[in-house]
């Protein structure tokens, strides 16, 4: 479920600048909050609602809604390039290879009817900012893995897609990654790790705990992991309800609009 990415963002927000490097922590805490990951995840979801999931006009709607929401939530944790783009009168792609590409594309997996369509939608909504090949690649990895998690629930097929089609080797386990891993906001430096956190998980909550336990850019890594894990395992109703209490009424409405249109 798309809410998996939002939950990962919220839970990870507590540890982005204070990495925990272990899986034992209280899952939801009072001081947690949503960040730019959730805002743009919901912006893309709304663009898909407004274009009825079609490619025609999707990029223009994505830009408009991302700018509108970004301006409403200027303190959500945007990077410098993204902030300039949000407030630009001429928002053009800025060749980013940052992990913002992968953290926001969960919704396209619920809209495309085939893997090819999902990847086309991913390219469209990603390239409005992250048009660097590594940015496009990371978004495709998360979007495609989320779609396969939803449709096949087969980790072997998901891993093969990531290693064979996308080209991330996934050679290290979390136990091998955890000791040396540091803050890295690049797509190639955080997306494979997020996927590995899902592959080693035993439940949705365990996947989020895996993602946070390696450290680094915890909210974004957990958002990417959560996107795939939410599709694969589903998310308990109580956890969804708790996560929504961290969002504003406007953001909750965007989530509900997407849910009504593409999931229910």
GIMO-V820519 format. One record per run of one state. SS is the DSSP state (hx for helix, st for strand, lp for the rest). FROM is the first residue (numbers start at 1). LEN is the number of residues. If there is no record, write none. Layout:
<<SS,FROM,LEN> <SS,FROM,LEN>>
This chain:
<<lp,1,2> <hx,3,10> <lp,13,23> <hx,36,15> <lp,51,7> <hx,58,15> <lp,73,7> <hx,80,7> <lp,87,11> <st,98,1> <lp,99,1> <hx,100,4> <lp,104,2> <hx,106,5> <lp,111,4> <hx,115,12> <lp,127,6> <hx,133,19> <lp,152,3> <hx,155,12> <lp,167,7> <hx,174,5> <lp,179,7> <st,186,1> <lp,187,4> <hx,191,9> <lp,200,4> <hx,204,10> <lp,214,4> <hx,218,16> <lp,234,3> <hx,237,8> <lp,245,4> <hx,249,15> <lp,264,1>>
